[in-house]
Each structure stands twice: as structure tokens, then as C-alpha cells.
């Protein structure tokens, strides 16, 4: 099974998925999507990109995005925080790619294969994950054509709010408490959520929690009750209700649907 330490720390996750979020949202982490089957229409900050097999999509922190597809999907997902790229020498947080879709040339494919293999290795250390992520971005940077991102105040506040919520997702969270932690007015924070991502604070919070719960259901053998607690759902009844509303099935039904025989573990040197 995948390396549980990386799942718990949320520094770097590598996994396959057949579903992508249709809700407009943004992350405080990087997200890389590699379709093996199916085509995706990715909307990033209002622009639409077609992504299919042979392409790789790079979504940077703070980019408002969502996905659409009309066919069955099979994608490789890699999500990680900027702290996994210290050797880059420059901060990537305040940059955005002019071209978020890159071709899978040989060097990039090699890095992706190694990262995927490491996700199943019980000896895979953070240093090795960082090395391959850094090498991946060294090869990707010319194709991405990085440029400074928009430093607008509303965007920066939304980024800070997402980061705070992600770090405290297992704890009780409210609009008022989050606004106080960020030093802003709760009405203004609510307005920023509605204006920027077109959904209220509570709905977005539940979307984040369900997204994390789906990862735990796929990548761990934790009991459903433990998953609910780790994702900030106060009760199992609330977890079932919110998960059903977002996914159309209960957490147990979801785990049963995605459960497959785990690959043979690989032990990396």
C-alpha cells in the first residue's frame, strides 16, 4: 500500500483517480494531473485547456480551477507543497505558468514514473521525493513559461484562508473563527469566497473535507470513523450526509467501489 507517512503529513501525495472536482476551487499546494485515459477540459482562472493522454497539467497554488469530462477517466495525480522544492532556489508561490499544459517528453516521463513507483515504496524518504520533484520542475520550467502572479489583495486573502483551513481541517472551523485568525472582517471574508469561487465558506469547507476523506478512503485502511474524525466531521452521521451530497454515495460505498488489489510493494534504495 502507499506510504502512509506522506498521506498523514500531506507534503506529497501520488495516486491514481477516476474523478476530478467540478467545483471551482483553489489549493495552497501544487497539483499535477496526467491523464492515462480520457480527456479533460480544465478551467484555470477563467481560461479553458484541453488535456489528454500525452499531456500533463500543472496547477499552481492560488489558481482557481475546476474540471469537466464527458468520458471515463484514469489519471495520475501528484499534489505537494512548495516546501518539497527547496532546491529550486526561487519561490514558485508568486509565479504562474503561462502555459500550464506541457508535453510528456522523455525526461518528464522518467520523473513521473519514479514518483509513481516511490508512492508504493515503504522505504521512500522525503529527500528522494524532493529530488525527483525538483528534477521534474527543472525539466518543466522552460515549457511552463513562468510569470509573476497577480498580487491582488482578495486573491492573497483567499490563499491565506485556504492555507489556514487546510492546516486546521480536522478541527472545528467557522467563518467567524477563520476570519479572526486571519485578522479580517467575517463579512468581507464571506464576500471574497462568494466572489472568487462562487460558493459560501461552509460549502467550500465541506468540499475540502470530502476531498481529503476520499484520499484517506482510497489510500488507507483506516476505519470510516477514523477518516471522519481526521477530516473534521463531528459525527459519523454528518460525514455520511455530507459525503453522500457531494459524491452520490456513502463513504463505505465509495471505498468499496475504488478498492482494488494493491500493487506489489517496491523497496527503493
C-alpha positions in Angstrom: 0.0 0.0 0.0 1.1 3.6 -0.4 3.4 5.3 2.1 1.1 6.3 5.0 3.6 8.8 6.4 3.2 11.0 3.2 -0.6 10.8 3.5 -0.6 12.0 7.1 1.9 14.8 6.5 0.2 15.9 3.3 3.5 17.0 1.9 3.4 14.9 -1.3 0.7 12.5 -2.5 0.9 10.4 -5.6 -2.1 8.3 -6.6 -4.5 7.4 -9.4 -8.0 8.7 -9.6 -11.1 8.4 -11.8 -12.8 11.5 -10.6 -11.9 15.2 -10.6 -13.7 18.1 -8.9 -16.2 20.0 -11.0 -16.4 22.7 -8.3 -14.3 25.8 -8.8 -11.7 25.8 -6.1 -8.0 26.6 -5.4 -5.2 25.0 -3.4 -2.3 26.0 -1.3 -0.4 23.2 -2.9 0.8 22.3 -6.4 -1.3 19.8 -8.4 -0.1 17.8 -11.4 -2.6 15.8 -13.5 -1.5 13.2 -16.0 -4.4 11.5 -17.9 -3.8 7.9 -18.9 -7.4 7.6 -20.3 -9.9 10.2 -21.2 -9.8 13.9 -22.0 -10.3 16.8 -19.5 -11.4 20.3 -20.0 -9.6 22.2 -17.3 -10.7 25.7 -16.5 -7.9 27.8 -14.8 -8.6 31.4 -13.8 -11.3 31.6 -16.5 -9.3 30.0 -19.3 -10.1 26.5 -20.7 -7.4 24.0 -21.6 -7.9 20.6 -23.2 -5.8 17.9 -21.6 -5.5 14.3 -22.8 -3.1 11.3 -22.8 0.4 12.5 -23.6 -0.2 15.9 -21.8 0.5 17.0 -18.3 -1.4 19.8 -16.5 0.3 21.8 -13.8 -1.9 23.8 -11.4 0.0 26.2 -9.2 -1.1 27.4 -5.7 -3.8 30.1 -5.7 -5.2 29.3 -9.2 -9.0 29.0 -9.3 -9.8 25.8 -11.2 -12.2 23.0 -12.0 -12.5 20.1 -14.4 -15.1 18.7 -16.8 -15.2 15.5 -18.8 -17.7 13.5 -20.8 -15.9 10.2 -20.7 -14.4 7.7 -18.3 -11.2 8.9 -16.7 -8.0 7.4 -15.4 -5.5 10.0 -14.2 -2.3 10.1 -12.2 -2.4 12.8 -9.5 0.5 14.4 -7.8 -0.1 17.0 -5.1 2.6 18.6 -3.0 3.6 21.8 -1.1 6.3 24.3 -2.2 8.5 23.1 0.7 9.1 20.0 -1.3 11.1 22.1 -3.8 13.7 23.9 -1.7 16.5 23.2 -4.2 14.8 25.3 -6.9 16.4 28.4 -5.4 13.4 30.7 -6.1 9.9 30.9 -4.7 7.3 29.5 -7.0 4.4 30.6 -4.9 4.2 34.1 -6.6 4.5 32.8 -10.1 2.1 31.2 -12.5 2.7 29.3 -15.8 1.8 31.0 -19.0 1.3 27.5 -20.5 0.0 25.1 -17.8 -0.2 22.2 -20.2 3.1 20.5 -21.1 4.1 17.6 -23.4 5.4 14.5 -21.8 8.9 14.3 -23.2 11.3 11.6 -22.1 12.9 13.3 -19.1 9.5 14.4 -17.6 8.0 10.9 -18.1 11.0 9.4 -16.3 10.5 11.6 -13.2 6.8 10.8 -13.2 7.4 7.1 -13.3 9.9 7.3 -10.4 7.4 9.4 -8.3 4.7 6.9 -9.0 7.0 4.0 -8.0 8.0 5.7 -4.9 4.4 6.2 -3.7 4.4 2.4 -3.2 7.8 2.1 -1.6 7.8 1.7 2.2 11.4 3.0 2.2 10.7 6.0 0.1 12.1 9.0 2.0 11.1 12.6 1.7 14.6 13.5 0.4 14.1 11.2 -2.6 10.7 12.5 -3.3 12.1 16.1 -3.2 14.9 15.1 -5.6 12.5 13.8 -8.3 10.1 16.7 -7.9 12.9 19.2 -8.3 14.2 17.3 -11.3 10.7 17.3 -12.8 10.4 21.1 -12.4 13.9 21.7 -13.8 12.7 20.0 -17.0 9.3 21.6 -16.9 10.2 25.2 -16.2 11.0 26.2 -19.8 7.7 24.8 -21.1 5.6 26.4 -18.4 7.0 29.9 -19.2 6.6 31.2 -15.6 5.4 34.7 -15.0 4.6 36.8 -11.8 1.2 36.1 -10.4 -1.5 38.7 -9.7 -0.8 40.1 -6.1 -4.4 41.3 -5.7 -5.4 41.6 -2.0 -8.5 39.5 -2.4 -6.5 36.7 -4.0 -3.9 36.8 -1.3 -6.6 36.7 1.4 -8.2 33.7 -0.2 -4.9 32.0 -0.4 -4.3 32.6 3.3 -7.8 31.4 4.2 -7.3 28.2 2.2 -4.0 27.5 3.8 -5.4 28.1 7.3 -8.4 25.8 6.6 -6.2 23.1 5.1 -3.9 23.2 8.2 -6.8 23.0 10.6 -9.2 20.8 8.7 -9.5 18.2 11.4 -10.6 20.9 13.9 -13.9 22.7 14.3 -13.8 25.6 11.8 -16.2 28.5 11.3 -16.3 31.6 9.2 -16.0 33.9 12.2 -13.1 31.9 13.7 -11.2 31.8 10.5 -11.7 35.5 9.9 -10.4 36.3 13.4 -7.4 34.1 12.8 -6.6 36.0 9.6 -7.3 39.4 11.2 -10.2 40.3 8.8 -13.9 41.0 9.0 -16.0 37.8 8.6 -18.4 39.6 6.2 -15.5 40.5 4.0 -14.1 37.0 4.0 -17.5 35.6 3.2 -17.8 38.1 0.3 -14.3 37.0 -1.0 -15.4 33.4 -1.0 -18.6 34.1 -2.9 -17.0 36.5 -5.4 -13.9 34.4 -6.1 -15.0 30.8 -6.0 -18.8 31.2 -6.3 -19.7 29.3 -3.1 -20.0 30.0 0.5 -17.5 29.3 3.2 -19.3 26.3 4.6 -19.8 24.6 1.3 -16.2 25.1 0.4 -15.1 23.7 3.8 -17.2 20.6 3.2 -15.8 20.2 -0.3 -12.2 20.3 1.1 -13.1 17.8 3.8 -14.8 15.4 1.4 -11.8 15.7 -0.9 -9.4 14.7 1.9 -11.8 11.9 3.0 -11.8 10.4 -0.5 -8.0 10.3 -0.4 -8.0 8.5 3.0 -10.6 6.1 1.8 -8.5 5.2 -1.2 -5.1 5.2 0.3 -5.5 3.9 3.9 -7.2 1.0 5.6 -8.5 3.3 8.4 -12.0 2.6 9.7 -14.6 5.1 8.3 -15.0 6.5 11.8 -11.3 7.4 11.9 -11.5 9.0 8.5 -14.4 11.1 9.6 -12.5 12.3 12.7 -9.3 13.1 10.7 -11.3 15.2 8.2 -13.1 17.3 10.8 -16.6 15.7 10.7 -18.1 15.9 14.1 -20.1 12.8 13.8 -20.3 9.8 11.5 -23.9 10.8 10.6 -22.7 14.2 9.4 -19.9 12.5 7.5 -22.3 10.2 5.7 -24.7 13.1 4.9 -22.1 15.5 3.5 -20.3 12.8 1.6 -23.5 11.5 0.1 -24.4 15.0 -1.0 -21.0 15.5 -2.7 -20.3 12.1 -4.2 -23.7 10.4 -4.6 -22.8 7.5 -2.3 -21.8 6.8 1.3 -18.1 6.7 2.4 -18.3 2.9 2.7 -19.9 2.5 -0.8 -17.1 4.8 -2.2 -14.3 2.7 -0.6 -15.9 -0.5 -2.0 -16.1 1.0 -5.5 -12.5 2.2 -5.6 -11.0 -0.7 -3.7 -8.6 -2.8 -5.9 -5.8 -5.2 -5.1 -2.8 -3.2 -4.1 0.3 -3.3 -6.3 3.3 -5.3 -5.2 5.3 -3.1 -2.8 8.6 -1.7 -4.2 11.5 -1.0 -2.0 13.7 1.8 -3.2 17.3 2.0 -2.3 
